[in-house]
């Protein structure tokens, strides 16, 4: 995906498609977390996993993050907010 100003704001998902995509993303994130944590695959501890969200103010990033990490063990999740730098 490109820059935010190039985003087509007319696109939408049905509730069913949204739920299906969320479930796939949650499973993928959990698998990545377990693999990098040495619990899946070759059991070698890997680097930490960083997921970035970018969007306009009040665009639902917080809710999306909460839904994405909901099935994870919160002892292994840290959410940090970064504001635009001040001049």
N, C-alpha and C positions, 0 to 999 in steps of 0.2 A: 504494500500500500504506500502511496506517496504522501505528499504534504497534506495537512489538514485543509488548506484552502482549496485543494483539488477534490475534496470528498463530495460525492453525490449524496446530498441530504434527502433525496426522494426515495432512496432505497429503504426497504423495511423487511422484517422477517415475521412470519406467523408465530404465534405463541408456541405451537408444536415444534416448528423448526428451531426456534430459539432454545427450547428445552433440550432438544436433541443435540444441538451444537454445544450447549453448556455442558452436558453430560460427557461428550467426547473430550472437550477441553479439560474438564476436571480429571478425567481418567489419564489424559496425557500428562498433565501437570503432576499428578500423583506418581505416575511411572517415572517421570524424569527425576522427581525428588528422591524416590527410592533408589533409582539407579545411581545417581550422584552421591547419595548417602551410603553407598556400599551394600544396600540390602537386596538388590537385584543384579543380575549379570555376573560379572567376574569378581564381585565383592570388594573391588578396590574403591577406596574413598575418592570421590571426584571433587571438582570445584563446586562452590556454592552456585545456586540457581538464582538468577535475577530476571524478573519479569517487569517490564516497564509499560505504563499506561500513559498516553498523552491525549489530551482533549480540552475542549473549552470548559470554562467554569460552569458548574451546575449541569454537566453533561451526563452524569450518572456513573462516573468513574468509580466512586466509592462503593456504590451498590454492586457494580460489576466485579470489583475486587472481592467484596464480601462473598458473593455467590461463587466465585471461582475457587476461593480457598476454603470454603465451608467444609468440604469432606476431609481436609488435611488435618493432621495433628498440629494444633496451634502452638505446641512447644517448639516446632521447627519452622514457624512462619514469622516473619517480621515485615510489617508494612511501614514504609517511610514516605513522607510527603516532602516534595521539593518544590519550592516556589520559584518564580522567575527571579533572577538575580537583580538586585537594585544597583542602579548606576553609581 
